[in-house]
């Protein structure tokens, strides 16, 4: 059976399924289609499925014309019906794995997908979990569901974990040239999973188990979280010391060994870094171990929106104004530069803190025209070109999108709070910068 699947993968005759058609799943499905496979995407959102079947793409990292050609040729089709799994050779699970309000793992999306998949599991099916989760999920949650009716892993079906490594907005590293890690429950599982992803990725790195692969993902993003926490704290230190943190970071980055550059900001955002370390911390609590680095970095990063608001308050106070009643414009609500993703964005925390303190808050984002806010839709300003920025008491730069006329903003004379070092090296009485002493 494994030889048959191996042959079908090598000849691109294998039929591939991707469960979850978001920022991770849709780009993966497109890569398989690009490699010549017939791909079926599965998603519970009927509206999203209908949109995709019309050839309409909603993920910025996917080429829209290329995607529409796959739909027209029949190489890609989307469905809400899990029964299509009966006709598939391999399925990758790419559903969300958020945190609960208590920072505990929420694997409900994985469980929901699993409840449907087990109905249609069949001999020879390869299942690969890509959703980020705690070490042990593949073996402890998915494996028992598939073996409950007597099927044997590595013989009747094959199971692996391969962490997604999607970086939205990254023009250099895509699925094709980003090394892919994979760990199988058995040796045969691992070999088949590796072979499948070798069809769409230049370099596939095998590890000894799904637990090792699960831990790889958590280490990668815990590394980033801890280092961002460090540099955020250094930024606050530099403000108090009268030193420019940006000058310090850029100088330190000239060292060709032993240093990796991280930059401070208004907090953590996105679908990985604010979330993934807490999966590891939760798992360790079940083993009576406290993940101290993760907890400390989380405390520092979570407090950064409060620090940004403190900078706004200080800048307004210097102008004999209070936050209450002030008009504040936030530039950027996406969690990072040149993407349209607002998940876990610290900009939303800054917005809430300012509104809670009585400020009148508007926002402008080149890529995000509307957000869900307090159960309603909040629309951003359509353009800055015809806006008199002097009508605002403060402009806060939270996301440094390309294409914004930052010179015009500076020329307006309005108080600017710069959390992204847009105005590198600029000194002005109208400018307050994160990580820089703002005493004149």
Secondary structure, DSSP 8 states (H G I E B T S, - for coil): -HHHHHHHHHTT-SEEEEE--STTHHHHHHHHHHTT-EEEEE-S-HHHHHHHHTT----TTS-HHHHHHHHHHTSEEEES-GGGGGG-SEEEE-----B-TTS-B--HHHHHHHHHHTTS--TTEEEEE-S---TTHIIIIIHHHHHTTS--BTTTEEEEE------TT-SS--TTTS-EEEEESSHHHHHHHHHHHHTT-S-EEEES-HHHHHHHHHHHHHHHHHHHHHHHHHHHHHHHHT--HHHHHHHHTT-SSS-------S---SSSHHHHHHHHHHHHHHTT---HHHHHHHHHHHHHHHHHHHHHHHHHHHTT--STT-EEEEE--SSSTT----TT-HHHHHHHHHHHTT-EEEEE-SS--EEEETTEEEE--S-STT--GGGSSEEEE-S--TT--HHHHHHTT-EEEESS-TTTT---TTEEETTS----
